[in-house]
Amino acid sequence: MASVGLVAEIAAGLCAAQANVSPKYFYDAAGSALFERITRLPEYYLTRTEAKIIETHGEEMARQIGPGATVIELGAGNCEKARALCAMIRPRCFVAIDISADFLHQAVDGLRDAFPSLDVRPVVADLLGEIVLPGDVPSARRLVFYPGSSIGNFDPEVALALLGRMRGLLGNDGALLIGVDLVKDEAVLEAAYNDAAGVTAAFNLNVLQHLNRLLGADFDLTQWQHRAFFNRQKSRIEMHLEALHETRVAWPNGFRNFRRGEHIHTENSYKYRIDDFAGLLGRAGFSNSLRWTDPEQWFAIFLARP
Ligand code: AVJ
């Protein structure tokens, strides 16, 4: 079970008028593995498109960044992108920050094997909490790497605060390399979160299994269904779990009855217009940014400097 504070936070979300759970709870071991499968789905263009941008423009990115930097990857996951990035930019130190400890340590071992001379540091942390780096991580020439449009999980004002904190981690000689998913045709967006193989549905439902363990709750996964749609007004994909029947969920210190059709909001995934994201970077204290996109302008990578 989770700590008393976490349990209270999760329970409060479940009992809110609009029931909700933070998307960070997607990433237990099973959820991290499901997310990896999502990144390989035909409908999920994000990972593939971002990788292609790095492949196409990596040399120029590497020239801009230069060798010997200290890369700090946020939400490192399986470190697959880190490999491509490290091969190109040849950093001296790589700090992999992720919320999923098991997954992280495994991934970090793989990275050490691939780059024996690279100083690799795993750090388990929640990006919204305090990020404490080991004391001997170099403070000069840091590159914060935040790929995959993970910034899209946060409401714009929280994203702005987070970008400001990244700016703080960098000092004045660092840079931020960040991947951002862009607004596009609704059908393309919605298909990416409603894949035919049902992997995204399994990923969404898995959060209930995780809550059963964290809270000691008794969610019955057969009572819930996956929903994902584009909210155009808010420019975000929303994911929800909808009760198929009237159902009761209980945990040691509480319960909630859900009516049929009532739902738990599990994730937002904001989609930006390129100029809007550039504006956000400016407000967060980055005065200077380069950007690369794919030919269809589905995804963008920004290299932003103080
Ligand atoms: C990891 C937050 C970028 O929003 O596209 C994938 C998570 N959710 N499919 C995204 C996710 C459903 C993903 N991010």
Boltz pocket constraint, residues with backbone or C-beta under 6 A from the ligand:
constraints:
  - pocket:
      binder: B
      contacts: [[A, 38], [A, 46], [A, 148], [A, 149], [A, 150], [A, 151], [A, 152], [A, 153], [A, 192], [A, 193], [A, 200], [A, 267], [A, 268], [A, 269]]
      max_distance: 6.0
